[in-house]
Each structure stands twice: as structure tokens, then as C-alpha cells.
Amino acid sequence: MSEQYAKCTIEGDKKTKWICGCFLTIDGYFKFCNAHDATLKKAIQLQIDELDMTLIVED
């Protein structure tokens, strides 16, 4: 996939491109390729738990 995006660095914005099938959608969501899907979803879920970004709701 040849999707490109700007990566903000100390030196300024740098054009980068994905080296696999993962990409960032125009509305800011990530789509992961088959090789990285399970690993990245697990990492995101762990961060959500660690940052306590959920709210308990009663039915």
C-alpha cells in the first residue's frame, strides 16, 4: 500500500509511507493489515485499560 501521511518530528513534518498493508483513514482511524491486526488491537486494548479510558455503565 502506498498511503502517505505526515509524521511530526523534532525536525518538522516528514512525509512517510506505510511499509505494509496498515493505513490511516481520512477520518483518523487506523486499518491494520493481517500481519499486524491482532498485535496492534491487543496493544490498543491494553493502553485503554491502563489509561482507564472506559466508563462502567449499568444496564
Secondary structure, DSSP 8 states (H G I E B T S, - for coil): ---EEEEEETTEEEEEE-SSS-EE-TTS-EE--TTTHHHHHHHHHHHHHHTT-------
